[in-house]
Amino acid sequence: MDAAWSAKALQYIARHLSEAQFQELVRRLTIPMRNAQLELECALQNALYTALFVQKDAAGKTLVEKWESERWPGSITTSKS
């Protein structure tokens, strides 16, 4: 994922998850590594992926399905980015 898309996705996630919820995902999905910077980068990407594509709401929808149903507000694919 490129940095621009990741930033847009994180902004969308922040509108739907609390900071504490996202931090818990990062903590839970951290894979211990010798390089602390790489460990954090991987944990953030793992949390981003999980928040968008894995976790489901009460209706059984993922966050990315919700984003798509809203016609991708804030994403680079819309004319109002």
URSULBEL-V920103 format. One record per residue. N is the residue number from 0. RES is the residue in one small letter. SS is DSSP state (~ for helix, > for strand, _ for the rest). OMEGA is omega in whole degrees, -180 to 180 (999 if undefined). D_FIRST is the distance of its C-alpha to the first C-alpha in Angstrom with 2 decimals. Layout:
n=N res=RES ss=SS omega=OMEGA d_first=D_FIRST
n=N res=RES ss=SS omega=OMEGA d_first=D_FIRST
//
This chain:
n=0 res=m ss=_ omega=178 d_first=0.00
n=1 res=d ss=_ omega=-174 d_first=3.75
n=2 res=a ss=~ omega=-179 d_first=6.58
n=3 res=a ss=~ omega=180 d_first=8.39
n=4 res=w ss=~ omega=179 d_first=6.65
n=5 res=s ss=~ omega=179 d_first=6.46
n=6 res=a ss=~ omega=178 d_first=9.99
n=7 res=k ss=~ omega=180 d_first=11.16
n=8 res=a ss=~ omega=178 d_first=10.30
n=9 res=l ss=~ omega=177 d_first=12.07
n=10 res=q ss=~ omega=180 d_first=14.86
n=11 res=y ss=~ omega=179 d_first=15.39
n=12 res=i ss=~ omega=-178 d_first=15.52
n=13 res=a ss=~ omega=178 d_first=17.95
n=14 res=r ss=~ omega=-176 d_first=20.20
n=15 res=h ss=~ omega=177 d_first=20.62
n=16 res=l ss=_ omega=175 d_first=20.63
n=17 res=s ss=_ omega=177 d_first=22.79
n=18 res=e ss=~ omega=180 d_first=21.68
n=19 res=a ss=~ omega=179 d_first=23.75
n=20 res=q ss=~ omega=-179 d_first=22.08
n=21 res=f ss=~ omega=178 d_first=18.57
n=22 res=q ss=~ omega=177 d_first=20.10
n=23 res=e ss=~ omega=175 d_first=21.79
n=24 res=l ss=~ omega=179 d_first=18.64
n=25 res=v ss=~ omega=-179 d_first=17.26
n=26 res=r ss=~ omega=-177 d_first=20.72
n=27 res=r ss=~ omega=-175 d_first=21.05
n=28 res=l ss=_ omega=178 d_first=17.78
n=29 res=t ss=_ omega=176 d_first=18.26
n=30 res=i ss=_ omega=-178 d_first=18.94
n=31 res=p ss=_ omega=180 d_first=21.54
n=32 res=m ss=_ omega=177 d_first=20.77
n=33 res=r ss=_ omega=-179 d_first=22.93
n=34 res=n ss=_ omega=-176 d_first=20.44
n=35 res=a ss=~ omega=179 d_first=20.21
n=36 res=q ss=~ omega=178 d_first=17.31
n=37 res=l ss=~ omega=178 d_first=15.17
n=38 res=e ss=~ omega=180 d_first=16.64
n=39 res=l ss=~ omega=179 d_first=15.61
n=40 res=e ss=~ omega=180 d_first=11.96
n=41 res=c ss=~ omega=179 d_first=11.81
n=42 res=a ss=~ omega=178 d_first=13.97
n=43 res=l ss=~ omega=179 d_first=11.97
n=44 res=q ss=~ omega=177 d_first=8.82
n=45 res=n ss=~ omega=180 d_first=11.63
n=46 res=a ss=~ omega=178 d_first=13.32
n=47 res=l ss=~ omega=180 d_first=10.63
n=48 res=y ss=~ omega=-178 d_first=10.29
n=49 res=t ss=~ omega=180 d_first=14.08
n=50 res=a ss=~ omega=-177 d_first=14.92
n=51 res=l ss=~ omega=-167 d_first=13.27
n=52 res=f ss=~ omega=-173 d_first=13.97
n=53 res=v ss=~ omega=-178 d_first=16.78
n=54 res=q ss=_ omega=180 d_first=19.20
n=55 res=k ss=> omega=178 d_first=21.70
n=56 res=d ss=_ omega=-178 d_first=24.17
n=57 res=a ss=_ omega=180 d_first=27.91
n=58 res=a ss=_ omega=179 d_first=27.68
n=59 res=g ss=_ omega=-178 d_first=25.30
n=60 res=k ss=_ omega=174 d_first=22.32
n=61 res=t ss=> omega=179 d_first=18.77
n=62 res=l ss=~ omega=179 d_first=17.24
n=63 res=v ss=~ omega=175 d_first=14.90
n=64 res=e ss=~ omega=177 d_first=18.20
n=65 res=k ss=~ omega=180 d_first=19.81
n=66 res=w ss=~ omega=179 d_first=17.21
n=67 res=e ss=~ omega=-179 d_first=17.64
n=68 res=s ss=~ omega=177 d_first=21.40
n=69 res=e ss=_ omega=-180 d_first=21.39
n=70 res=r ss=_ omega=172 d_first=19.91
n=71 res=w ss=_ omega=180 d_first=16.57
n=72 res=p ss=_ omega=179 d_first=18.27
n=73 res=g ss=_ omega=-178 d_first=16.38
n=74 res=s ss=_ omega=-179 d_first=13.42
n=75 res=i ss=_ omega=180 d_first=13.02
n=76 res=t ss=_ omega=179 d_first=14.67
n=77 res=t ss=_ omega=-179 d_first=17.85
n=78 res=s ss=_ omega=-179 d_first=20.49
n=79 res=k ss=_ omega=-178 d_first=20.98
n=80 res=s ss=_ omega=999 d_first=17.65
//
